[in-house]
Amino acid sequence: MKKLSVKIWTLLLVFITATIVFIVIFTDFLYEELYVQDTEASMMEIAENLQRTYNGGVVTNDFIKQTEDYNRFSDVEVFTVRNPRELSACLPFDIDYESLIGADERAQLIDGNAVTKRGYEKRFDREVVSVIYPLVDENRLEGIIYLYVPLTKMTEMASRDALFLILIVSFFLIVMAFISLKSLERVLTPLAKLKEAAISMAAGKYDTRVNVESSDEIGELAKTFNQMAKSIQQEDEKKRDFLSIVSHELRTPISYIKGYGEAFEQQLVTEDKKADIYSLIVREANRMQKLTDDLLLVARSENTEDVEIAPLVLSETIREVLQLVKPLADEKGIAFTVKVDEETILSADELSSKQIFINILENAIRYSPEASNILIANKTTQTETTIHITDEGCGIEEEYLPHITERFYRVNKARSRSDGGTGLGLSIASQLIDVQKGRLAFTSEVGKGTTVHITLPIWEDTLE
């Protein structure tokens, strides 16, 4: 694969070549259209002026002398002859009369029209342009005025200022080469940095950044790369933290089960302790199962392909969820007050929505005191509805609220672990709400309780 610098230089070479070709063609055009035509026009003007002095009749010697005297004041050679065949005696080069004035040319002259000739002359080593004007009287060709000029070669015209042109072109090429080099360096250096940074990123160095100060497309690309690198670094750090926390969460129950299993194996457990130890092993096994289930939910909640949006009656969904969490609530004597609009229809995924309400209600039950009440209500606008779930628990300090949806985040770690929480419930709920284009918010007052605000879109048909 060619390097970008080679491609750019190739492109510049094509441009330069095209420019040179254009200059050559344009120079030839200027030579033909301006110089040659201007020379012919000047000769014709001279011939016309001389022709107007002819009064008819036989061409006199005085008229011939008058026209030839014009040579002293002009670069054009002028000859007047009575018979065209006499030109060979006047011209300093050989001339073929038949090719100079053939039948067609003679007819043109008799009609009073001029004849223009152009051809290479060996003696002058250049082209010669000539004009023949007739001297006609009563349809009789009495004589001709013959004018000729050896054309200056284009190379001779250019040679006058050749040194100056060479210096100008050389200076121009040097300046252009310098500007091209600096421009290429300016363009390619950031790209080289981006390439090195991409290689570092591929090697796992996610803290790699590119320092590009330009505000053009390359600068925008570098900024985008840095943003991407920052996002990847953050995700990598989250992944490492996640794995570390999962390992930590699993280590405790595994160590309990392993330790007591070895104690049973070595017959170190007394009969009066066996029941308690069996109970502890089952509880820790249940914790591991709950953690595993929540981890699977985390993985599923990140997959938007499994979400099927359909009409979902909010009140029915809440009633079904309350039946599922009722055993946990009954253990603490917690009651539910439901004030949900029966006509509210969500535009949501059924399984995801139920999981959201289960996770949030279980969390509310854990942090609510015994014999307390949890209120579930909703408020609907034209496009969405917000479900409010309010408990009478201990509340959460405001500084902790932005973090409670983070994975494994616990305001009170000891309490969360003792009552079976994995620290993933609110994180899963938050992801499932995001997938359904909803919002999750919290308000809390320490000592009075916490309210969770779940906003989800409603089914469009309900707007009619």
BELHU-V153588 format. One record per helix or strand. SS is the DSSP state (helix for helix, strand for strand). FROM is the first residue (numbers start at 1). LEN is the number of residues. If there is no record, write none. Layout:
SS|FROM|LEN  SS|FROM|LEN
//
This chain:
helix|4|49  helix|61|13  strand|77|5  helix|84|7  helix|97|4  helix|103|8  strand|115|7  strand|126|12  strand|140|11  helix|154|6  helix|162|41  helix|217|49  helix|271|31  helix|304|3  strand|310|4  helix|314|18  strand|335|5  strand|345|4  helix|350|17  strand|373|8  strand|384|7  helix|398|4  helix|413|6  helix|425|11  strand|439|7  strand|449|10  helix|460|4
//
